[in-house]
Amino acid sequence: MLSFVVKSKMRPMNLQYISDSEGQTTGVFIPIDEWNYLKSKYKEIEKEEISIPDWHKNLVRERLDEYNKKPGSALDFDASMDEIKKSL
């Protein structure tokens, strides 16, 4: 995990970048004090609402039903990703 101090007009932030085993950045950790500061400055930051369309919920339910009927038919994610990378 890498740590950086990001300087902006508001105040420095001690961000930590999270990386996977291949060095790709997969996330950012914001210390709680800085998160609370952002929430106080931008009141709408936690009000974001995520709406999942019904067609998407139905599709996921169908796929879960299929998996539950034949769990052995599922592909291993890592093996599938390896195969994709080989073909690139």
C-alpha positions as CSV (number, residue, x, y, z in Angstrom):
1,M,0.0,0.0,0.0
2,L,1.4,3.4,-1.0
3,S,0.8,6.5,1.1
4,F,0.7,10.1,-0.3
5,V,-0.1,13.5,1.0
6,V,-2.3,15.3,-1.5
7,K,-2.2,19.1,-1.3
8,S,-5.2,21.0,-2.5
9,K,-6.7,24.4,-1.8
10,M,-8.8,23.0,1.1
11,R,-6.0,21.2,3.1
12,P,-3.5,18.3,2.7
13,M,-5.0,14.8,2.7
14,N,-3.1,11.7,3.7
15,L,-4.4,9.3,1.1
16,Q,-3.3,5.7,0.9
17,Y,-3.5,4.0,-2.5
18,I,-4.3,0.3,-2.4
19,S,-2.9,-1.9,-5.2
20,D,-3.4,-5.5,-6.3
21,S,-0.6,-8.0,-6.8
22,E,0.1,-6.6,-10.3
23,G,0.6,-3.1,-9.1
24,Q,-2.7,-1.8,-10.4
25,T,-4.4,0.8,-8.1
26,T,-7.7,-0.7,-6.9
27,G,-8.8,1.7,-4.2
28,V,-8.1,4.7,-2.0
29,F,-8.1,4.8,1.8
30,I,-9.1,8.2,3.3
31,P,-8.4,8.6,7.1
32,I,-11.6,9.0,9.1
33,D,-10.8,12.5,10.2
34,E,-10.4,13.6,6.6
35,W,-13.5,11.8,5.6
36,N,-15.5,13.6,8.3
37,Y,-14.0,16.9,7.2
38,L,-15.2,16.2,3.6
39,K,-18.6,15.2,4.9
40,S,-18.9,18.5,6.8
41,K,-17.8,20.6,3.8
42,Y,-19.8,18.7,1.2
43,K,-23.1,17.8,2.9
44,E,-24.4,16.0,-0.2
45,I,-21.5,13.6,-0.3
46,E,-23.4,10.8,1.5
47,K,-26.7,11.5,-0.1
48,E,-25.9,9.9,-3.4
49,E,-28.5,7.3,-4.2
50,I,-27.8,4.3,-6.3
51,S,-30.8,3.0,-8.2
52,I,-30.5,-0.4,-9.7
53,P,-32.9,-0.9,-12.7
54,D,-35.4,-3.8,-12.4
55,W,-34.1,-5.5,-15.6
56,H,-30.7,-5.7,-13.9
57,K,-32.1,-7.2,-10.6
58,N,-34.1,-9.7,-12.7
59,L,-31.0,-10.7,-14.7
60,V,-29.0,-11.3,-11.5
61,R,-31.8,-13.3,-10.0
62,E,-32.0,-15.5,-13.1
63,R,-28.3,-16.1,-13.1
64,L,-28.4,-17.0,-9.4
65,D,-31.2,-19.4,-10.0
66,E,-29.2,-21.0,-12.8
67,Y,-26.1,-21.3,-10.6
68,N,-28.1,-22.8,-7.7
69,K,-29.5,-25.5,-10.1
70,K,-26.0,-26.4,-11.4
71,P,-23.3,-25.0,-9.1
72,G,-20.7,-27.2,-10.8
73,S,-21.1,-25.4,-14.1
74,A,-19.6,-22.1,-12.8
75,L,-16.2,-21.1,-14.2
76,D,-13.3,-20.3,-11.8
77,F,-12.7,-16.5,-12.1
78,D,-8.9,-16.6,-11.8
79,A,-8.6,-19.4,-14.4
80,S,-10.9,-17.5,-16.7
81,M,-8.9,-14.3,-16.3
82,D,-5.7,-16.3,-17.0
83,E,-7.2,-17.6,-20.3
84,I,-8.3,-14.1,-21.3
85,K,-4.8,-12.7,-20.7
86,K,-3.2,-15.5,-22.7
87,S,-5.4,-14.6,-25.7
88,L,-4.5,-10.9,-25.6
